[in-house]
Amino acid sequence: MSVSPLPADILPERRRRALADAEAQVNRLVLGKPREVRLAFTTLLAGGHLLIEDLPGLGKTTLARAMAATLGLDFQRSQFTADLLPSDIVGVSIFDQASREFRFHPGPVFTQLLLADEINRAPPRTQSALLEAMAEQQVTVDGVTHALPQPFFVIATQNPVDLAGTFPLPDSQMDRFLLRLRLGYPDAQAEREMLAGEDRRDLIAQCMPCLGADDVLALRAAAEGVHASAPLVAYVQALLQESRRHAGVQVGLSPRAGLGLLRGARALALLEGRDHALPEDVQALFQAVAAHRLVPESEAEGREALAEGILRAVPVD
């Protein structure tokens, strides 16, 4: 398949440069993780939400804050704890004595970029307060529906579930995250540069936004305009079907996962400067899209290994 450059009518040169500058800036703040940064931008352009899972101190919150500083969006951070209530996230209606009526007080979810920090420190009932917001871009409180600002992008961080004081996310909540990624330890050069350089928080505070809300919405629209051929759609469908019969998988991937995989492939193609998605885009994203959605038959089965096995089992026609 030929590789066609992205035409200016899909993505003007100004936004193309701004997107490249934004990605480069985040890479300067989160050292040695270009793949993970590319996946974070892919999630943003695909209109999905991002889950970052890893041990404490490996840069999960730094990546989220670097994205917030670079995107130029309204930003709120909510620290999830065991005593956090759903109303602490979405807001609450309080009776106003002066007007003799209930007045809605929005919670931190009413923002354009929400950092849900250590989301699995909160119990499932509070975690689920984000379900409607992530899926429908709205919240309903006391029977009244409130639209969220646009664009709306959730970056959640979580610690491994075997650490003390964590609650596993329900499968329905996991399915609302388009991608899940892990950062891992930095390589030696990146770690040395971090140790010898300025504090990451100070560097983030000095950053100038490279994008804004209008740019993000326009980039998302451009990603939707990237072509996905019929053979590529058939390849994604074959992956979904293989996931439902693959050895060791109890529950395979849903059509929603397939739609997310296609959106992600289009967004990755846009970041690569192409006007069409390739099977390589699907393959690059498959584990990050699929692993957290698969339900293994036993805990001994690693979700990432199952995702890789599914990918190997389906040839590209």
N, C-alpha and C positions, 0 to 999 in steps of 0.2 A: 504493500500500500504506500502511495506517495505521501510525502510529508508537506502539506501546504501551509505557508505562513498565515498567521492570523490577519485577516484584512482589517483595514482601518474602520470600516463600517460596523464591525463587531466590537472592536476595542480601539478607540482613538489613541494616538501616540502619547498624549499627555497622561492618560490614565495608565497606559502600559508602563511608562517610566515611573509613575507614582507607585504602582504596584511593585515594581522591581526594587525601588528605593525602600519601600516598607519592609519587604522580605529581607533585604540586606541589613536594615537597621535592627530587626529582631535577631538576626544572626550575630550581630556585633554584641548584643546584650546576652544572648544565650549561646555560649561558646561551644563549638564542637558538635552541634546537633542540627546540621542542615536538613537531614531527612525529616526529623520531627517538626522542624519549623515549616517545611514545605507541606507536611500533612496538616498542620494547624491552619495554614492559609487555604488549603484545599477544603477543609471543613467550612471555613468562613464563606468562601465563594460558592460552595454547594448549598448554602442556606441551612446547614445542619448545626449540631452542637458537639462539643469536644469533651471527652473524658480523659484526664491524664492520671494514670495510676503508677505510683512508685513509692519507694521508701522516703521517709522524711529527709529533707535537706538536699535533694538532688535537682532542684530547680523547677519544680512544678509551678509554684506560685510565681516564680520569676518569669517563666514563659508567659503565664497569663497576664501578668502586669506589663510585660514588654509588648504584648499584643494590644493591650488597652491603650498604652501610651502612643503606640504607632498608628492605630486606626482612627484616632480623633473622635471616638464615640463617647457618649455619656457612660460613666462607669460607676458601678457599685460593687462592693465586696461584702459578702455575707459569710461569717465564720460559723460553720455548722458545729453544734455541740449537742450533748445528750439532752439538755433541757430546752433546746430550741423548739418553738411551736410553729405550726403551719402559718398562723397569722403573723408571725415574725418575718415571714418570707413574702407573702402575698399582700398583706395589709389587713386592716380591720375597720369595721364600721362602729363609730362611737357616737352616742347620743349628744347632740348639741343643745344645751339648755336654752340658749338665746333664740335659736331658730325653731326649737321644738321638733327637730328631725334628726335622723341619723346621717352623719357625714362620714364618707369613706376617706380613710387615711392610707395612702398607698405604701406598700412595703418596698424593700430594695429590688424586687423583681421588676419594678417599673423603671427600667433603664435600658440602654441599648446593648451594653456588654455587662453581663453579670458574672462575677467570679464567685462560684459556690465552693468555698475552700473547705477541704476535708469533709466532703459531703457525706461520707459514710461514718462520720462521728455522730450523726443524728439518727434517731430511730426511723424506721420505714415510713411511719405516718407523716413525718416532717419531710422526708425525702420526696414523698409523693406529692407534696404541695407544688412541686415544679412540673408535674406531669402535663396539666392543661396548658400551662404557659409555654412549655417546650413544643408541644404538639400543635396547639391552636393559635399561638401568639396572643393569648388573652387569658384572663383569670375571672372566675365567677365567685363573688362573695355575697352571701345573703340573697341569692337569686338574681343579682345584678352582674352583668358581664362588662368587664372593663378591658378595652384594647390596650396592648402594650406598645411602647414606642418602636419604631422601625428604623433600621434593622434591629432584630433582637437576636443576640448571640450569647449562649451560655458556655462558659468554660468551667468545668468542675474538676476538682482534684480529689483524689482519694488515696488513702494509704492501703497497703495490702491487708486483706481481711483477717490474716492471722495475727495482726498486731493487736495489742490490748485496746479495748474501748472502741471497737469498730463494729458496725452492723452491715451485713452484705446488702447491696442494692437489689431491690426486686427486679425480676426479669423484665417487667413492663417498663421500669425506669431505665434499665440498661438499653432497651430497644430504642429509647428516645435519643440516645447519643449516636450520631452518625459514625464517628470514629472513636476508638480508644487507642491510646498510645502510651508507651513507657519511655522514659528518658534514659535510665541507666546511668552508670558512673561516667564522668567525662574522661576523655583520653588524657594522656600525660601532659601534652602540650596545652590543651585547653585548661586543665586544672592548674597548671603552673601560671598561666596568664591570669586566671581568676585570683590566685593567691597573691600575686605580685601587683595586681591592678586595683582600681577603685572599687568600692562597694557597689554591687549591682543595683541596689536601691537608689544610690546617688546618681548613677548613670541613667537609670530609667527616669528619674525626676528631671533630668536635664534634656530629655528627648523632646523633639518637636514632632507633632503628628505629620505623617506623610499622606494620609487619606482622611476622608470625612464620611459622614453618613450618606450623602448623595453618591460619593464614589463607590462605597460598598454596595449600595443598591444597584448602581449601574454595572458594577463588576459581576454581581449575581445574575443580572439580566443577560450580560454577555456570555456567562458560562452556560446559561440555558440555551443560547443560540449555537453552541458548539455541536457539531453533527455527531450522532451516534448511529452507525450503519445497522442495517438489518442483521448481518452476520454477528456484529458485536452484541446486539440485543439477544440473539440466540445463544451466544456464548455465556452471557450472564444468566440466562434462564437455565442452561445446562448446569452451571455451578449451583444454582438454587436446588435443582432436582437432585443432583449428586449429594448435596448436604442432607437431604431428607432420607437417603438410603445408605449413607456411608457408614461403614462399620464403626461402632463406638459412639455414634451420635443418637441421642434419644429424641431430641427436638431439633429439626433443621431450621433453615433460614426462611423467613416469611417473604411475601411479595414486597413488603415495605423495605426489607433489607436489600432486595434487588433494585428497587427504585433509588435507594440511597447510594448503592454502588454505582449506578449509572450517572447519578448527579455528581458523585465524587470523581468519576472518570472524566466527565466533561470539564469539571473545575480544574483537575490536574492538567488536562490538555491545554486549557487556557493559560495556566501558569507556565507551561512549556512553550507557549507561543504558537499553538496549532489550532486550526479551525475544525478539527475532528478528533474524536477519541479513538485510542488504539487498544488492542488487547493488553498491551504492556501497561497501560494506565489501570485497567481492571486488576491485573496481577499485582501491581505495586500497592494497591489499596486493599486487596481482598482480606488479608489477615486483620488489618486494623478495623475493617467494617464488620467482618464475620465472627471473629473469635469470641467477642463478648456476648454475642447473640446465641451461639451454639450451646445446647445443653447436653453434656456428655452422659453416657450411660453409667459411668462410675467416676468418682473423684480422681482416680488414678489416671484418667485420660486428660491430658492437657489440652485446653481449648485451642491454643496456638498450633499445637501439633496436628490436631484434627483439621483446622483450617488449611494448613499446608498440605495435608493429605488429600483434601478435597480438591485443592488447586492442581495438584499433580495428576489427579485421576481424570481430569477433564482436558482433552486436547483442544488446541486452537485449530479450527478448520481453515 
